[in-house]
Amino acid sequence: MIAIDTNVLACFYVDDPNDPEAVKERPVARAVMTDSPSLFVPLTVVLELEWLLRAFYRFQPAQIVGVLEHLLGLGHVNTEESERIAAALPLATEGMDFADALHLAGSQHCEALYTFDDRRFARRAARLDCSPPVRLPPDGVEAAPDDRQP
């Protein structure tokens, strides 16, 4: 099994004629993705790929979800935590930040997911009726003492 990095996936999924390096690398990426009998994609690579497609290539959420669904559907590719990624995709389709959707999908065994400043995440999760609910920590929760402080 061969692990692949974000740049291989980006060259496979994005045809960027304005990047001479990517133009040279794309055929190699295609060969790796189609000719290798067994590939592994770490979860961190998936997260980085989503960021790259969104922030650099300006893909829309539906396009990003399409790429990730295609990747998950490749039989010879073992994607780390593929079920978690698959669970996050419908939330991303509904406009939730993909990283937040992954956080939520990985917290299914919890009663809540606490966040401090991400009220947008909490509102969107409530609108989508997500489980567990995303909440701000309740007032009055005392911080644990920090023994390292003088």
N, C-alpha and C positions, 0 to 999 in steps of 0.2 A: 504494500500500500504506500502511496506517495501523498504527502500533505501538500496542499497548494496555498499560496499566499494571495492576498487581495489583488495584487497587480496582475496575476495570471487570470483571475476571474474578470477583472475590469477589461483586459484585452480581449477576452472571449466574448463578453457581452456588449462592449461598446466599440463601435466603429468610429474612431476619431481621426479623420483624414488630416487634421491640422497638427497632429502630434507625430512627427517622423519616427520617433522611437517606437511608439505604439503601432504604427503601420508595419514596422519590421517585426515586432513581437507578436502581432495578432496571429499569423499563421502557426507560430510555435505554440501559442496558447490554445488554438483550435486543435492542434495535434495532441497536445497533452490532455485536453478535455475529452477528446473523442477516441484516442487510441490507447490510453492507459486503462488497464483492466480494473484498477481499484484506486480510488482517490479519497482523501480525507480533507474535509474543510472544518477547521476549528470555529467555534461560535464567535470568537473575537474577529475572525476574518469576515464572517457574515455581517457583523455589526459595522466593521470598517467599510465593507463593500456598500452597505446601505448608505452610510455617511457620504462616501465618495460619489455614488450615483445621485444623491440628493443635493449635496452642497457644491460639488465641482461640475458635474455634468448636467445639473438642473433637471433630473428626471422627476416626473410627477409621481405621487404615491402609487397610483395604479400601475405605472410602468415598473416601479421598484418591486411591488408585490409580484408582478408578472415574472420578473427576473428571478426572484427568490423562489417562487413556485416552480419555475422551470428547474432551478438548481436542485430543489428538494425532490423533484421527479426523476432525476437522472439515476438510473438503477445502479450504476457503478460508482456513484459518489456517496460516501458516508459523511453526512453532515452532523457534527456534534450537536446534540440536543435538538434534533430535527423536529420532534413533536412540540417542543417549546416554541421553536420558530414558527411552525405551522399554526400554533395557537395564537401567536402574536399577529399574524398577517391580517386576519379580519379586522382587528383593532386599528392597524396601520391603514387599512383601506378606508376606515371611517375617520381618518385624520389624526389619530393618536401618533405621537412621536414613536418611532420604531423601538428605540431604546426603552422608553417607558412601557411600551407594549410587552417587550421582553421581560422587564422587571415584573410586570403584573402576571404574565404567563408563568414565570418561575416562582410565584408566590401563592399559587392556588391552594396550598396546604395551610395558609395563614388566615387569621380572622380579619386582618386589615393590613394595608400597606401604608405606612406613615411617610409623609413628605413635609418639608418645612415651607419652602417658598414656591412650590410648583402648584399653585391653585388651579392653573389651567388644566394640568394633568388630573387633578381631583375632580374638577367640573366635568371634563370630558368623560372620565371613567364613570361618574355618576349618571351622566346622560346616556351612556352606553350600557348602564346597569351591569357593570363589571363586578366580578367576584375574584378576589376579595375587594371590598370597597377601599378606595384611596382616600385617606383622611389626613388632616393636619393633626399633629399630636395634641391631645387635650391639654388645656391649661391646668396648672396645678400638679402636673407630673414632675416630681422632683428628680433632678439630675443625680446620678450616682456620684458619690464622692470620688474624687480623683486623688489617689494616694501619691501620685508623682508630683503634685504641686506642693511647694513649700508652705 
